[in-house]
Amino acid sequence: MTEPAGETAPEAPEAVAPIDEPVAEPAEDVREGAEATGPAESGEPAGSGEPAETAEAGETGEAAEAESETPDTEAGTAAAEASEASDTPELSDAQAELAAQRELRARIEARKAEKEGPVASGAKLSGTAADLLAAVRAVEGGAATGSAFYEAPEPAPRRPAPEAAPAMTVRPPVRNTAPTPAPGTTAAVREVLARGGAPEALAGQVAAVLGEAAAAALSEDPWQLLAVPGVRPEQADGFARALLGSACGPDDPRRTVALTVWLLEQAALQGHTALELQALRAGLARLTVPDPDKAVEVAVSEGAVLVFQEEQEEREEPAEDTDTDEEEPAEAAEEPAAPVLLGLDRYALAEESLADGLARLVRTATADTWEGAELDRAAGEHGLVLHTGGEAARAEPVALVAAARERGLRALVAVHSEDGRRALGAAGADAVTVAALLSGAAGPGRDEEGAFALDVLAVLDAPQLDVETAAMLVESLPDGCRLVLSGDPEVLGAPGAGRVFTDALAARVCPRIASRVPDPGPLGELVSGIGVGELNQVEAPGKEVVIVPVRDAGEAVHRTVQLVADSVPRAIGVPSEQTQVVTVGHGGSAGTRALNAALKQRLNPGPGRFGGYDPGDRVAYAPVPGRTVTGTVVSADAEGLRLRCGDEDVLVPKDRVESALRHGWALTAHQAAGTRWPAVVAVLPGDAAAGLSRAWVYTAFGRAERHLSVVHGVDQALARAVAEGVAPERTTRLRPLLEGLLATPEE
């Protein structure tokens, strides 16, 4: 993407004058920082630490932004050194939380096993989808092997359902008890990696992913190395060639199955819970798989991938008109077939469990008459209510919870981020984060059945719920509990897989209450206009909105540093530590890395003695993929880096610093979603135009409470993005599942 040749200006005239006159010459350290992180950044080699991305995903687009929420990992030397600590490292908070999530998912699977009757999804398959499902049933029934798929055997009867597993009691995670790879397992894996020319320090990750038999599994199927986050297909291919020699080729079934699963995992990083058959075939073809159709068939027959095709609703055909001789073509009356979808069992299980859980809440709630606002009345009558609105509308579900407590009910507010929780606390409302509620660190605790002791739960920032988190949350609610999902449907979606809030709204299976409370002031007017596709000029007498035109990325970096370090504190009264920079992506000439390097050099210069960080550095920490916590480096010791995140002290283990931590003066819009700051500087360099969408602009501009500066270098692309820039759709299955469970006959 080339930079604009001349000075650019926003589509709408400037609402107010700039904060101050630009400084004629930047300070030497700022200029050097901007030059050091200039356009060369966008051309980084594959091993520079970028997260894995699909062949067509651009780093400045929303898909890459969602993917990049999982901090950078690469299967090369950088990741190897980061993981080379101990064969049995101490369990981190994130690992304990993930262990609890796995335990809860096991309980969900047990509940699934107790259900009677066949699964409705896929009952009316035809063509390729029917062939794929027939192969799965034949293999499961023992009448055929995976290789017999190509002979198109007759579908065999499904084998009897296994006995239902006993229900599991879910409790808060117990730290330091999750199994870790045995030293002997890790040593055996290290030997296999050495024979294949892979970094031996990956042994701990491989052993953790593949289990006790990791060495044997890796020797038998070298492409299982792709299960380690950050490993690329070309690296797994090289490893396999070194181990197997001429015994492997591009059409090796082990390779094609691993690549099929890898493509679906990469799609999940972009928000998809499944992929259409044609998209998956195209992805395999780009990875030089000779026969993509056969590759998909093998993956399905071996159970690595599931196939779905939602049922079409049968419509009554109009009575035949016997008075006319004209006959319409038969195909004109036929509805287009639903697309064939393929997905991984973890996301299929999560979506089906979430749909079942929401249906359970709807059916078990006892209707009651609650006096009060429209939201209160709807929550009294229904088990599931969706509430939409902007920042000002957040007060409505908070008031609902307060009123429920006055009625003697056990009610709670849950939010996405710690900053959101603190903001509600400052306003006099108690809240917990969804992550703390699920982990047991906050909230009412669980009963012997694993359910929360709650009668009403209001979840703010609902668009930030990915499907797995939402499934665990809903599965933990007791029968009869009322759930209110509240959020702004215009913001960017969850960084994880799924679009829970959007799908629930589209399904129309429960009350949807739209707030009538507008966001106040010039910022509220600007953001509200963006939500309906209009980039309006707003009156900003208090310099609430300022446009800063720039010619190129270097000037964008310089002016951003100037705004954060000098102009905004002096003219607006917001200190640098309360001003957040938001940009389109991590890479590029004015991405988060370039901006953070320049901002560190100006605001907290230092040698980066502790893994690139110094005390006083602002950081963004991802305790688990998809969840970002901002804070400040306090100190470092033998255990790792110690951060201050709001009012909490956080330890980042030494072996996770490189993979889970970034500098945090500049964030992407996905990282910033769910949090607001007194002042925000939104950076739009010329090479970011392709990554803009209405949802991105809405989210980035909406993070500001008092002041927004827009470093504008995309010419007319900003107005086009607001008017026409629809964010890429995510492929999910939740909407049809909800419609099938809860749709009324009239619908």
N, C-alpha and C positions, 0 to 999 in steps of 0.2 A: 504494500500500500504506500503510495507516494505521499509526501507531505504537501500541503497547499503551498503554492508558489509565493503568494503574497499574504498580507495581513488579512485575517478573517474576522468576521463579526457574526453574532447570533442572528437568527432569523428575525426575531422581534427586536425593535430598537431598545437600546439600553434604558432600563427603568430609572436608574440613578447613575450618578457619576461614580467613577472608581473610588475606592477607599482613599487612595492618595496617589500622588504622582509617582510613576515608577522610578526606581533608583537607577541612576545613569550607569553605574558599574557595580556588578555584584561583588560581594566579598570574595577574595581569592579562593577560600576553602569551598564556598558554595559553587563557584564556577568550575572548579576542578571536579567536584563531586558530580555535577551535571554532565561534564564531558566524559568522566570515567564510566558513566552508566548510560551512554547514549545509544544510538541506533544499533550498534553492534550487539546489544543485548538481545535483540529480536532474532538473531541468527545463531542462537546457542546450539552446540552439538547435542546429540541425543543423550550423551552421558553427563549433561550439566546439572542433573538433579531435578529435571522437570518430571511431573507425574506422567504415567503412561496415558496415552490418548489414542483414539481411533484415527484411521487414516484421513478422515475428512473433517476432523474436529479442529477448529482454529482456536488459538490460545486466547484471542480477544473476544470470542463469542460466548454466549451464555452457557453453551454446553461445556466448553473448556473451563469456564469459570466455576461451574458446578463441580466438574471433575477435580479442579485444583483445590477444593476444600479439603481433600485428603492431602496432607502436606507432602512435599516433594519426596519421592523415593525412587531410586534407580538400582538396577541389579548389578551395577558396576562397583568400582572401588569405593565410592563415597558411601553407599549403603552398607557395603561390607564392613568398612571401618566403624560405622555407627553401631552396628549390631555385635561387634567383637568385644563383648564384655565378659560375661561368665556363662558357662553352660547351664547354670541354674540361677538366673537373675532373680532378684527379689520382685515379687508381683507388684506391679504398679496399680494406681487407682483405676486407670483406664482398663487394664486387664481384668481387674476384679469386677468392674461394671460389665464388661463383655461376658465374663463367666456367668454372671447373674442373668444376663440376657439369654445366653444359651440354655440355662436351666429353665427359664420361663418358656422358651420356644419348645423345649421338650414336653412341657406340660400341655402346650397347645397341640402338639402332635398326638399326645395321649387322648385329648378330647376329640380330635379328628377321628382317631381309630374307633371311638365308641359310636360314631354315627352309623346309622343303618341306611341301606339302599345305595344304589349306584350314584356316582357323581353326575349331575345333569350336564355340566360343561362337556362339550364334545359329543353329545348324544346324537347329533344330527350332522356328523361330518360327512364329507363327500370328497371324491377326487384324491389329491395328494394327502390331505389331512386324514382321510379315512384309511389310506394305506399306512401312514405313519402310526396311527393309533392301533391298527390291526397288528402291526409288527410288535408293538409294545405288549399287547395282550398275549400274543403267541409266545414271546420270550418269558413273560411272567408266568404263564401257565405251564411252562416246561415242554411245550410241544415243538419248540423251534429254538435255535440259537441265533445270535446276532447275524451270523453269516448267511443263515437261511432266509434272511429278509429279501434278498435279491431274487429269490425264487417265488416271491409273492404267495406265501402259504395262506391257507384259510385261517381266519381268526380263531384262536382256541378259546375255550371258556376260561374265564378268569379264575385263578386259584382262590380257595376260600379265604375270607378276610382273617387276618391274624387276631388272636384274642386281644381284647382291649387291655392296654397297659393300665396299671393302677394310677389313680390321680396323684399328682405330685403336689406337695405343699411348697409354695413359693415363699421364701423369706428373704430379708435383706441379705446382700452378698456377704459372705464371710471372707475377710481378707487373708491373704497368704496361705490359702488352702488349695488353690487350684493346682492341678498337676503340672509339672514342668518336665521338659525332656530329660531323660536319664543321661548321665555322662556317657555311658556306653553307646546309646542311640546317637548322640551328637557326634561322637568320635567316628562311628561307622559312616554317618552321612558325610562327614568331612573327608573321609577317604574317597567316597564316590565322587564328590565334587572335585577333588584334586585330579582324579583320573579323567574327568571331563573338561578340565581346564576352567572350571568356575571358581569364583572366590570362595575359599574355604570358610571364611567368616560368615557365610550365609547358612552354615550348618544349623545354628540354633533356630533360625526362622523356618528352615525346611523341616526340621524335626518337630517343631511346634505345630506346623500345618499338617504334615503327613502322619504323625504319630510314631509309635514304637517301631513299626515296620518300615520306616521312612527309607532306610538305605536300600532294602530289597525292592521297594516300590519304585524308587528312583532308578535303580539299575535296570529294572524290567521295563519301565516307561519313563525315559528321561524328560519327556514333555510335561510331566507333572511338576517340573520346576516352575511352570507358569502359574501354579497356585500361590507362589510367593509374591506378594505385592511388589510391583515395580519391575518385574522381569518382563522383557519384551519377547515377542515371538522369534525374532532373529537371534536373540541370545539363547533361547531354548533350542533352536535348530542347531546352532553351533555346538552346544553341549551334547545334543543327541548324536551328531555326526562323530564327535570325539569318542563317545562311548560305544556306539553301534557300528560305526564305519559304513560299509556298503549294505548293511542289513536294514537300513532305513531309507525312505524316500519321501517326496512331498505328498504322496497319497497314502502314507502309512496310517492305518486306522487310529493308532495311538495319537498321532499328530493331529489328525482331523478332529477327533473328539476333543482334545485339549484346546485346540483353536476355537472350536464352536463354543465351548464353555467360556473361554477367555473373552470372546466377542460379546457374549451376554453380560459378563462382569463389567466390561468397559461401557456397555450401554447403560448399566445400572449407575455408573458414575455420572452419566448424563441425565439421569432421572427416569429412565425407562425400567419398567418391571418385566417387559417382554419385548420381543422384536417380531415384526412381520417376517414371514418366510422369505419373501423376496429380498428384504434388507439383509437378512442373515446370509443368504446365498451370495449376495454381492460382496459382503465383507469377507467371506471365505475366498472368493475369487481374487480379491485384492491381496490376500495372503498366499497366493500362488497354490491354492488347493486345486488340483486338476479337475475334480468332479464334485462341485459343491453339493449337488443333490444327493449323491451317495454319502457324502460326509454328514449331512443332516440326518439321513436315514440311519446311519450307524450310531450317531449320538443319541437318537431317540430310542433305537432298539436296545442300547446298552443302559438306558435309564439315566443318562447324564443330563438330558434335556427333556422337558415336558412339552407336549403339543396341545393347543387349545383352539377351539373355534366356538364362539358363543352362539347360542341358538337364536334364530331369527323368529320374531313374532309373526304368527300366521294371521293374515288379515282375511276378512271375509270378502270373497270375490263378488262383484255385483251380479245381479240376476242377468241371465243371458237374454238379449233382445232378439226374439225370434222374428221380428218384423224387418230386420235388415239383413242383407246378404253380405255385407262387408265383414270380413274377418280380420281382426288385428293379429299381427305376428305373435306367436306364443312367447317369444323372448321379451316382448314389450311388457307383459304382465308379470314377469319374474323380477323379484327383488334381487339386487346384487348380493352375492354371498358375503357373509362376514369374513374378514381376513383371517387366515391361518396364523396363529401366534405361537411362538416358541419362547420358553423361559426356563429359569432355574427354579428348583423346588423351593428354595428359601423364600423367594419373592411370591411364588404362587401360594405357598402356605400362609404367608403373612397377609396377602390380599383376601384370601378366602376366610382366614380367621378373623380379620378385621370386619369383613362384611357380616359374618355370623354374629360377632360380638355386638355390632351396632344394631342388628336386627333383634338380638336378645334384649338390649336395653329398651328398644321401642316397644316390644311386646310385653315386657314385665313391669313397665312403669304403670302405677295406678294414677289415673287422672284425678287432679285436685284443682280446686279453684283458688288461685292466688291473686290477691288484689295488688294493683300496682301498674307499672308500665307494660307496654306490649310484650317486651321480652320476659317479664315476670309471669304474665298470664300464659304465654306459650310454654314456658318451662314447667309451670304447674300442671299443664294438661298433657305434656309429651315427655318421653324419655330421651329424645334427641332433638336438639334445636341448633340451627346454624345462624350465626349473627355476623353481619358484615358492616364494616365502617372503617373510618380512618383513625388517626391517633386519638382524637377527642372522644371517639365512640368507645374506647377502652373502659371508660368510667361506667358504662352501662352494665356489663357483666360483673364488674366489681361490686356495683350497687346491688345486683341480683344476689350475689353470694352473701352480702351483709344482711339483706332482708331474709334470706333463707336461715341464717343463723338466728335471727330474731324469732323465727318460727320454731326454733328448737331443733333444726336439722343440722347434720354434720356437713358443712360446706367448705369448699377450698377453691382458691384461684391458683392456676399453674401458668407459668410463662416460659418463653423459650430461653432467655438469657439471664445471666446474673445481673447485668445492667438494668434489664427490664424489671427484675425483682426489686432491686434497690430503688428504682424510680417509683414504684408503687408504694414501697415502704416509706419513702419520703413524703408521699401524699397521704399517709395514714392507713394504708391497706396492706394486710399481710398476704404474702404470696410465696410460692416455692417454684423452683424450676422443674420442668418435666424430668430432666435427668436426675435431679436429687430425689424426686418423688419415686421414680422407678427403682433407684438404687437403695432406697430406704434411708438416705441421709437426712431427709426432711419429710414432713407430712405425717399422716395419722398412723402409719404402720399398717401391717396386714394381719388378718385373722388366720385361723388354722387352715382355711381353704386357700389362702394366698390372696384374698381380696382386700382392697382398701376399706377401711371403716369410714365410708362416705355415703352421703345421700345426694349430694349435688357437687359436681365438678365442672368448673368453668375454665377452659383452656384458651388463653389468649395466644396471639401469634400462631393460630392454627395452620396457616399456609406453610409454616416451617416444619410441620410434622412429616417425616418420611413414613413409608408404609410399615416398616418393621417396628419403629418406635410407637406408632399409633396402634398397631396390633397388640403390642405388649401392654400399652396403657388401657385400652378398652377391655382386654382380657382380664385385667386386674380389677375391674369395677364390678361390684356385686349386682345381682339382679335387683331391679327396681331403682337403681341409681339414675339420676338425671345428668346427662352430659350436654354441656353447651360448648360448642366449638365456635370461637370468635376470631375474626381476623379481617384483613384487608385483601380481597381477592386480586387486587391489581399488582401486588408486590411480587418479586421473584419467588419462585417455588422453593421447596425444600432442597438442600444440598444433597440429600440422599435420594434413593429410588422412590418413585411414586408421586402422586399429586392428590393427597387425601382430601384436602379441603375443596379443591376444584371439582373432583369427581363427586363428592357428596352433594355439592351445590347443584351440579348438573343432573344428578339422579332424581331430584325432586321427590324424595321419599319422606321428608319431614318438614316442619315449619322453617321458613327462612325469613329472618327478621332483619331488615335493612335499617341501619341507624339513620336518623334525620339530623344528627348533630354534626355541623360542618367543622372542619379544622379552621381555627381562627387565623387572622392576620394575613399579610402578603404571602408568607410561605404556604399557608393553607390554601389560599386562592391559587397560587401557582401549581401546587401539586394536584389539587382537585381538577384543574384544567387538563393537566397531563393525563390524568386517569381517563378522560373522555376523548383524548386525542388532540388536544389543543395546547399549543405552546403560547400562552398569553403573556402580554406585557402587563406587569403589575406595578402599582404605585408602592414604593418602598421608602417612605420618608425617613425611616430610621436605619437605612442601609441594610435592610433584612436580606435583600438579594442584590448581588453585585456580579456583573459580567466582566471577565478579564480576557480579552482577545489575545491570542498568541499566534505566531507564525509557524513555529515548528516545535518538535518534541523537546529540544534543548531549552527553548524559551519556556515551554510548559513546566519543565522541572524547576527552572530558576524562579519563575513567578510563584509556583506552589510553595517553595521554601520561603520565599519572601513573605507570602501571605501568612503562613503558619507562624513564622518566627518573629515577624515584626508588625505587619499591617493589621491583622485581625486583633492581636492583643492591644495595640495602641488605639485603633479607631473604634473597635467594637467593645473592647473590655473583656474579651474572652481569652484566657491564657492559653499558651501553646499546648499544655497538657490536656486541655478540654476541647481541642480542635482536632477533628478527624479528617484525614484525606481518604477519599474513595475514588478508585480508578477502575478501568475495565478489566484488566487481567494482571497476572503476575509477571509475564514477560513483556517484551516490547520496549521501545525507547522511553516510555513514560509509564511503565507498569509498576507494580508494587516494589519489585527489587530495586529498580532504578531510583524511584522516589525515596524509598527507605534509606538507601545508601546516602543520598544527598541530605536527607533530613537528619540522619544520625551525625553526619559530618558537621552540620550546623548546630544542632541542639544538644548532642551528647557525644562529642568526639572521643575516640579511644581506640586502642589497638585490637579490641575484641579478644581479650585474653581467655575468655571462657567460651570456647566453641564459637567464636565470632561475636560474643555479647559482652557488654560491660554493665556494671551497676548503673542504674538510671535509664537503661534502654527501655523503650516501649516495645512490647512484644504481643504477638497473637499466638496463643497456645491452643492446640487441638488435642484435648485429652482422649477423644475418640473421633474417628473420621466423621466429618460433617458438623461438628460442634466446635465453635471458636470462642475462646475466652481471652479477653484482653487484660493486660496487666503491665507491671514494671519489674525489671530485674532488680533484686535486692542484693543478692550475694551468690557465691558459688563455693562448693566444698567437694569433698570426695564423692558424695552421693549424687550431686548434680547441681542444677541451677535452682535457686530459690526465688520465687516470684511473689509479688503482692498483687492480687487480683481483687480489686474492691476492698472488702474488709476481711479477706481470707488470705492465708499464706499457703502457697502451692509449691510443691517440690516436683521438678521435672527431672526424672532419672537421667543420669549421664548418657546412657545408651539411647535415649529418646530425644535428646536435644536437637540433633540434626534433622530427624524425621518429623517431629511434632511441633517445632517452634519456628516462628518467623519474627522478623521485626514488625512492629505494629503501628508505626506512624501512618502508614498507608495500607488500606485493606481493599479487597474487592467488594462489590455490592453484595454478593452472597455472604461473605463473612460479616458484613455490617448489618444484614437484615435482622430485625428483632431488637435492635439497639438504636438509641438516639444520643446525640451529643449537642452541647450548646452551639457549636459552630462546625460546619462541614465545608471542606473544599473538594468539589467534584472536578476531576481532571479528565478532559476529553481531548487527548492528542489526536493528530491527524490519522495516525495508523490504527486508531481504535474505532473508526467509523463503522466498519463491518460488524463489530461486536455490539453495537447499540441496538436497543429495542425499547419499546414504550415501557415495558416492565422494568428494565434496567434503569432508565431515567427516573421513573416514578420512585423506585426504591432508593436510588442514590440521593436524589433531591429531598426525599422525605425523611432522611436521617437527621436533618437539621432542626433544632428547636428554636434558635434565635437568629442565626445568620447562615446564609449560603453564598459562597463564592464559586462561580463556575469558570474554570480555566478552559476557555473555549477555543479549540483549534480544528473543529470538524466542519466548518462552513455550514452548508445547508443540510448536512447529514443529521444534525440534531432535530431540526423540525420534521424531516422525513421520518426519523425513527419514532417520534412522538405520534405522528399522524398515521404511519403505515407499518411501523416496525413491530410486528407480532412475534413474540418469543417462540422458539421452536416447540412444537407440541411433544408431549411425552406419551409414549405408548404404555397404557396401563389397562387393567381389567376390572378395577374396583367398581366403576359405574355400572356396567352390565350385571355384575354380581349383586349390587345393592338393588337394582331394578328388579332382578329376578326374585329376590327375597322379600322385598317390601312394596313393590308397585301394587296399587289397587286395581281392581278390574276396570274401573273407569279410565285408568291411564293406559 
